Amino acid sequence: MSHAGFADRENSNMIKDPEDWVTGDEEMTGAQRSYLQTLCEEAGEDFDPNLTKAEASKRIDELQQTTGRGVDH
């Protein structure tokens, strides 16, 4: 069932590849920085403070898989 006003999942910015982000080369956001630091600590991995928005997003995805945090069950 389709809901008027809602984007199709294929067209949603929520699932857009970070490589395709217009602002992907900018410095990661404060929220990304904070969450990434937490994930790095939990995974026992080094935190890289110089990642771009796109790189941080990819790293967050990787670390969520490692830690199980943020993964749908």
C-alpha positions as CSV (number, residue, x, y, z in Angstrom):
1,M,0.0,0.0,0.0
2,S,1.4,3.4,-1.0
3,H,1.1,6.4,1.2
4,A,0.9,9.8,-0.5
5,G,3.7,12.2,0.5
6,F,6.2,9.4,1.4
7,A,9.2,8.8,-0.8
8,D,9.8,5.4,-2.2
9,R,12.6,3.6,-0.3
10,E,14.7,3.5,-3.5
11,N,14.5,7.3,-3.7
12,S,14.9,8.0,0.0
13,N,17.9,10.0,1.2
14,M,17.9,7.7,4.2
15,I,19.4,4.9,2.0
16,K,21.5,7.0,-0.5
17,D,25.0,5.8,-0.9
18,P,27.4,8.2,0.9
19,E,29.5,8.4,-2.2
20,D,26.5,10.2,-3.9
21,W,26.1,12.8,-1.1
22,V,26.5,16.4,-2.3
23,T,28.1,17.3,1.1
24,G,30.0,14.0,1.6
25,D,33.4,15.6,1.3
26,E,32.6,18.0,4.2
27,E,33.9,17.4,7.8
28,M,31.8,14.9,9.7
29,T,29.0,16.3,11.8
30,G,29.1,16.7,15.6
31,A,26.6,13.9,15.9
32,Q,28.6,11.6,13.7
33,R,31.8,12.4,15.6
34,S,30.2,11.6,19.0
35,Y,28.5,8.4,17.8
36,L,31.6,7.2,16.0
37,Q,33.8,7.8,19.1
38,T,31.3,5.7,21.1
39,L,31.4,2.9,18.6
40,C,35.2,3.0,18.3
41,E,35.5,2.7,22.1
42,E,33.0,-0.2,22.2
43,A,34.8,-2.0,19.4
44,G,38.3,-1.3,20.7
45,E,39.2,0.5,17.5
46,D,41.0,3.8,16.9
47,F,38.9,6.9,16.2
48,D,40.0,8.9,13.2
49,P,38.9,12.6,13.8
50,N,39.7,13.5,10.1
51,L,36.9,11.6,8.4
52,T,34.5,13.3,6.0
53,K,30.7,12.9,6.4
54,A,30.7,10.1,3.8
55,E,33.7,8.3,5.3
56,A,32.2,8.6,8.8
57,S,28.9,7.2,7.7
58,K,30.6,4.2,6.2
59,R,32.7,3.7,9.3
60,I,29.6,3.9,11.5
61,D,27.9,1.2,9.4
62,E,31.0,-1.0,9.7
63,L,31.2,-0.5,13.5
64,Q,27.5,-1.1,14.0
65,Q,28.0,-4.5,12.4
66,T,31.0,-5.2,14.7
67,T,29.3,-4.0,17.9
68,G,25.7,-5.0,17.1
69,R,24.7,-1.4,18.0
70,G,22.0,0.1,15.8
71,V,21.4,-3.1,14.0
72,D,17.8,-4.2,13.5
73,H,17.1,-7.5,15.3
